[in-house]
Each structure stands twice: as structure tokens, then as C-alpha cells.
Amino acid sequence: MKPRRIILLLPALLILILALRAAFTPKHTEISRTDFLLNTFVTITLYDTRDEAILDSCMDLVKSYENRFSKTIESSEIYRLNHRAPGETVFTLSDDTAELIRTGLYYSGRSGGAYDLTIEPLSTLWNFTGGTHEVPPAQAVAEAAARVDYRLIRLEGNTLTFLSPDVTLDLGSIAKGYIADRVKEYLVSRGVASAIINLGGNVLCVGQRPDNEPFRIGLQKPFEDRNELIARLRIRDQSVVSSGVYERCFTVDGTNYHHLLNPDTGYPYDNGLIAVTIVSPHSVDGDALSTACFSMGLEKGMALLQSMEGIYGYFITGDYEIHYSDGAKELLEPGQG
């Protein structure tokens, strides 16, 4: 039988698995499940088990976290925080929500506020997922930007305190990474040693292929067809997450407006970058860092990555040049870079 290969395609915020094929004997035939969750297509593929009940449980787990972290589902914890009654300032959080907010605060601080988990007034105003494709009025942008400041919330243990009635949360930039990590924990607890978790903009690999080869992740060339790659990575037991200006965007009068918003100005960043990809052991870190490093720009974003162990970055500038953090080139397929 002719060997088959696995190739994954990774766009900025939507990772599209083009082919999931490997040199398996029949006992290694994979099983997969796809569902529309987290406002994207979620696909989980298992390579060393045929237990469909595991896939059922994975999807149930994703749904449960979506119902907790969504800013639009009225029963969610985040929705209730954002729509708190006047005068309410102190809340006791679930362990997962507290951990997620703690991560968001950490990266908000590390980026100096270039990434900010209180971006909700601006992200809701621009509404890149709503299909309106309109630039908000300048006054509305200024008013929303004035409400964004991660320093106006305080988390101590599981107790969250709002220091301003105007502050609201949007954890969409890190929630998928956190959820992917929890799904991986569940799979490992069930004895799964080879799997791919694909949550739209996040790929998290469990182990490696059953033939002991790494999974292959293709990085899409920005603004081109998803079949056109700018690089291909070899990944074992790691997460790959991208952020870029060519997904969740629209063009008005020749200007590209994208979802990566500057908390200071209220408008999309324009810093010479078009995409940032992060490879990390934990998907929540890659999720946060892909946004934070993009927001900080090439020089500062690269400096942040260089201060962290076991995390690698690929910064693509407007001229389509790839800038690599230390060690990032070693993950490329032979003959690249």
C-alpha cells in the first residue's frame, strides 16, 4: 500500500486540516468528529483508538466551556460579569474562569497593555463576525477605547473585583487555547497518545503520528489561497496558533480593517506585521502570545518570545519575509528557511 501523509494547513485564525493521512495499518485507522462550536468548526481526530465515546465526551467538554466563557451566551459566567448590576463590583469565580482571567491578566501585563483582556467594548463595537463591514463612527471608537484598561480589574484567588463600572471582558483571544489544553488533558487521561485537536484557530497535537513521525503543519501564505503555504512545520506534542490581518477582516476604501485592535487608538494595528504564529507546549500560551506578539510589533514581540523557554515564533511582515525566534527554524521541514 502506498504510504499516505498528514498535512495540516494553518491560516491566521482558522486552521484548516486539508488531509489527515499517515502510513497506518488497518488497526491504526483514525476516527474524527467535526462540529460547529466556539463560532468556528471544531475537529478532533484520534489515531490510536476507535472509541467514538471519547469523541462524544470531547465535544461535550468543548460545549461546556463555551457555555462558561462566551461573552454572548446569556447564561455564561463572562456574560453575567459583563452585565452586572450597577454597584456590583466583587464576584467569586469558578476555578476555570479564574484561571483563564489570570492568564489574560498575565499576558496583558507582559505586553504592557498592547494585548488587553478588557477589549470587549471595542471588539463588540467593531463586530467583525457580524457581517456589517462598517467602520464605526470615530466618536464611538474613542468612547469604547476609553473603557479598555486591564488595570481596572483585580483578581485575588477566585475573587474578581471591578474597579470601574465601565470595564468588561472578552476572553475570545485565549479561550480556545485554554479549552484545547483541557481537551488534551482529557484525551491523555483516557490513554490517547496520538491525536489532533483543531479548534478553528488553534491546533494542538497530542504526541506524534502512530508511525513515530511528527505531525506536519502548513502555514498559509497570507492573503493567498489556503492551498498555498509559506512554510511547513514538524510538530510533536505541541500547539500551533496564528494571528493575522487576513482573517476576520473587511476592506473599505482600499483599507484593510482587521480584528487585532489597538486598545489605545481603538483601531486595528498597523505595524508592518501581517501574521504571527506561535508554537508552544500549551495552547493557551500560544493563543495569548500570537495576539500579544502581533500587538507589540516585530521588535518588542520578538524580545518577549526570546525571554521565554520552549516557545517559538514566526513573524511575517508585509513583504512576506519570515522572522524567526531562536530555535524556530529547527521545526521547519528539511530544506526550508
C-alpha positions in Angstrom: 0.0 0.0 0.0 1.4 3.4 -0.9 2.3 5.5 2.2 0.0 8.3 3.0 0.9 11.6 4.7 -0.6 14.1 7.1 -0.6 17.7 6.0 -2.3 20.4 8.1 -3.0 23.9 6.8 -2.8 26.8 9.3 -4.3 30.1 8.4 -4.2 33.1 10.8 -7.3 32.4 12.9 -8.7 29.3 11.2 -6.6 26.1 10.9 -7.9 24.0 8.1 -6.9 20.4 8.0 -6.5 19.6 4.4 -5.5 16.0 4.7 -5.0 13.7 7.7 -3.4 10.7 6.3 -0.5 8.6 7.5 1.1 5.2 6.9 -1.3 3.3 9.1 -2.1 -0.4 9.1 -5.9 -1.0 9.4 -5.7 -1.2 13.2 -4.5 2.4 13.2 -7.3 3.9 11.1 -8.2 7.2 12.6 -11.6 8.4 13.7 -12.7 12.0 13.6 -15.6 14.3 14.6 -16.4 17.9 13.4 -18.9 20.2 14.9 -19.7 24.0 14.8 -18.7 25.3 18.2 -16.9 28.4 19.5 -18.2 30.2 16.4 -16.0 28.0 14.2 -15.5 24.4 13.1 -14.1 22.2 15.7 -12.4 18.9 14.6 -10.9 16.3 16.8 -9.1 13.3 15.3 -7.9 10.2 17.1 -5.3 7.9 15.6 -4.7 5.2 18.2 -8.3 4.4 19.3 -11.7 3.6 17.7 -13.7 4.6 20.7 -16.4 7.0 19.5 -17.4 7.7 23.1 -14.2 9.6 23.6 -15.1 11.9 20.7 -18.6 12.4 22.2 -17.0 13.4 25.5 -14.6 15.8 23.8 -17.3 17.7 22.1 -19.4 17.8 25.3 -16.4 19.3 27.0 -15.9 22.0 24.4 -19.6 22.9 24.6 -19.5 23.1 28.4 -16.5 25.6 28.3 -18.2 27.6 25.5 -21.2 27.9 27.8 -19.0 29.3 30.5 -16.6 31.6 28.6 -18.8 33.1 25.8 -19.5 36.8 26.0 -22.7 36.4 24.1 -24.4 33.4 25.7 -26.6 34.9 28.4 -26.2 32.0 30.9 -22.3 32.2 30.7 -20.1 33.3 33.5 -18.5 36.0 31.4 -21.8 37.4 30.2 -23.0 37.7 33.8 -19.8 39.6 34.7 -20.2 42.0 31.8 -23.9 42.6 32.5 -23.5 43.0 36.3 -26.0 45.2 38.1 -25.0 48.8 39.0 -22.9 48.8 42.1 -21.9 45.2 41.8 -18.1 45.0 41.9 -16.9 41.8 43.6 -17.5 38.2 42.2 -16.5 34.7 43.2 -15.4 32.9 40.0 -15.3 29.2 39.1 -11.8 27.7 39.1 -11.6 27.6 35.3 -12.8 31.2 34.7 -10.4 32.4 37.4 -7.5 30.6 35.8 -8.4 32.0 32.3 -8.7 35.6 33.6 -5.4 35.1 35.5 -3.7 34.1 32.2 -5.2 37.1 30.4 -4.0 39.5 33.1 -0.6 38.0 33.0 -0.2 38.5 29.2 -1.8 41.9 29.4 0.9 42.9 31.8 3.7 41.2 29.9 2.7 43.1 26.8 2.3 46.4 28.5 -1.3 46.6 27.6 -0.8 46.1 23.9 -2.9 43.0 24.4 -5.8 43.6 26.8 -8.4 41.2 28.0 -10.8 44.1 28.7 -11.0 44.8 24.9 -14.8 43.9 24.9 -16.1 47.4 24.3 -14.0 47.7 21.1 -14.4 44.1 19.9 -18.2 44.4 20.2 -18.3 47.8 18.5 -16.3 46.6 15.5 -18.2 43.3 15.4 -16.0 41.6 12.8 -18.2 38.4 13.0 -21.5 40.3 12.4 -21.1 40.8 8.6 -21.9 44.5 8.6 -18.4 45.5 7.4 -18.7 49.1 8.5 -16.1 51.3 10.2 -17.7 52.6 13.4 -18.0 56.4 14.0 -14.8 58.0 15.4 -16.6 59.2 18.5 -17.9 55.7 19.3 -14.4 54.3 18.8 -12.9 56.9 21.2 -15.6 56.2 23.8 -15.1 52.4 23.6 -11.3 52.7 23.8 -11.6 54.8 27.0 -13.3 51.9 28.7 -10.4 49.4 28.0 -7.8 49.0 30.7 -6.9 45.7 32.3 -5.5 47.5 35.3 -9.1 48.3 36.4 -9.8 44.7 37.4 -8.1 42.8 40.3 -8.0 39.0 40.8 -7.1 37.5 44.1 -7.6 33.8 44.2 -11.0 33.2 42.8 -12.3 36.7 43.7 -12.6 39.2 40.9 -13.1 42.9 41.7 -14.0 45.5 39.1 -12.5 48.9 39.8 -14.7 50.6 37.2 -18.3 50.1 36.2 -17.2 50.6 32.5 -14.8 47.6 32.3 -16.0 44.4 30.5 -14.2 41.3 29.4 -13.6 39.5 26.1 -11.6 36.2 26.6 -12.0 35.1 23.0 -8.3 35.6 22.3 -7.3 32.9 24.8 -10.4 30.8 25.5 -9.9 28.4 22.6 -6.3 27.7 23.7 -7.4 27.0 27.3 -10.2 24.7 26.0 -7.8 22.8 23.7 -5.5 22.2 26.7 -8.4 20.8 28.7 -9.4 18.5 25.9 -5.8 17.3 25.6 -5.8 16.5 29.4 -9.0 14.5 29.0 -7.6 12.5 26.0 -4.4 11.7 27.8 -6.4 10.6 30.8 -8.2 8.1 28.5 -4.9 6.7 27.2 -4.9 8.5 23.9 -1.3 9.1 22.7 -1.9 10.3 19.1 -4.5 12.9 18.3 -5.0 16.3 16.8 -7.3 18.9 18.4 -8.3 21.6 15.9 -10.4 24.4 17.4 -10.6 26.7 14.4 -7.6 29.0 15.0 -5.8 26.5 17.2 -4.1 23.2 16.5 -2.9 21.1 19.5 -1.1 17.9 18.8 -1.2 15.0 21.2 2.0 13.1 20.9 3.0 12.2 17.3 1.8 10.0 14.5 1.5 6.3 15.2 4.4 5.7 12.8 6.6 7.9 15.2 6.8 10.7 12.7 5.8 14.3 13.6 2.6 15.9 12.5 3.1 18.3 9.6 1.6 21.7 10.0 1.5 24.0 6.9 1.5 27.8 7.4 -0.7 29.5 4.9 0.7 32.3 2.8 -1.3 35.4 3.9 -3.9 36.7 1.5 -3.4 33.7 -0.8 -5.4 30.6 -1.4 -5.4 28.2 1.6 -3.5 25.7 -0.5 -0.5 28.0 -0.8 2.0 27.5 2.0 4.7 29.8 3.2 6.3 27.2 5.4 5.8 23.7 6.8 6.4 22.7 10.4 7.2 19.3 12.1 5.3 19.2 15.3 5.3 16.7 18.2 3.1 17.2 21.3 2.9 21.0 20.7 0.4 23.7 19.9 0.4 25.9 16.8 -1.6 29.1 16.8 -1.6 32.1 14.4 -3.0 35.6 14.4 -3.1 37.8 11.3 -4.7 40.6 9.4 -6.3 38.5 6.6 -9.0 36.6 8.6 -11.9 38.3 10.3 -11.4 41.5 8.3 -13.0 43.7 5.7 -11.9 46.4 3.3 -13.4 49.9 3.0 -12.0 52.5 0.5 -8.9 50.3 0.0 -8.1 50.0 3.7 -8.0 46.6 5.3 -9.7 46.6 8.8 -8.9 43.5 10.9 -9.8 42.2 14.3 -6.5 42.8 16.0 -7.4 46.1 17.7 -5.1 48.6 19.4 -6.5 49.4 22.9 -5.0 52.9 22.8 -6.4 54.1 19.5 -9.4 51.8 19.1 -8.4 50.9 15.5 -6.7 47.8 14.0 -3.0 47.7 14.5 -0.9 48.8 11.5 2.7 47.9 12.5 4.1 46.2 9.4 3.1 42.7 10.5 0.6 40.6 8.7 0.8 37.4 10.7 2.4 35.8 13.8 2.5 32.1 14.5 3.4 30.7 17.9 4.5 27.1 18.7 4.2 26.2 22.4 3.7 23.3 24.7 0.3 24.8 25.9 -2.2 26.2 23.6 -3.4 28.9 25.9 0.0 30.4 25.9 0.2 30.2 22.1 -3.2 31.8 21.8 -2.3 34.7 24.1 1.1 35.2 22.6 0.0 35.2 19.0 -2.2 38.2 19.7 0.2 39.8 22.2 3.3 39.5 20.0 1.4 40.8 16.9 0.1 43.7 19.0 3.6 44.5 20.3 5.2 44.6 16.8 8.2 42.7 15.4 10.9 44.0 17.7 9.1 44.0 21.0 7.2 40.9 20.2 10.3 39.0 19.3 12.0 40.2 22.5 9.1 38.9 24.6 9.4 35.4 23.0 13.2 35.3 23.4 12.7 35.7 27.1 10.5 32.5 27.3 11.8 29.0 27.1 10.2 26.3 24.8 8.1 28.8 22.9 8.9 29.7 19.2 7.6 32.4 16.9 7.3 33.1 13.2 6.6 36.8 12.4 5.5 37.5 8.8 6.0 41.1 7.6 4.2 42.9 4.8 7.0 41.9 2.3 6.3 38.2 3.2 9.6 37.8 4.9 9.5 35.4 7.9 11.4 36.4 11.0 12.2 33.5 13.3 12.7 33.5 17.1 15.6 31.4 18.5 15.1 27.7 17.7 12.1 28.3 15.4 13.9 27.3 12.3 14.6 23.8 13.7 10.9 23.0 13.5 10.8 23.6 9.7 10.7 20.7 7.3 14.2 19.9 5.9 15.2 22.2 3.0 13.2 25.2 4.2 14.3 28.5 5.7 
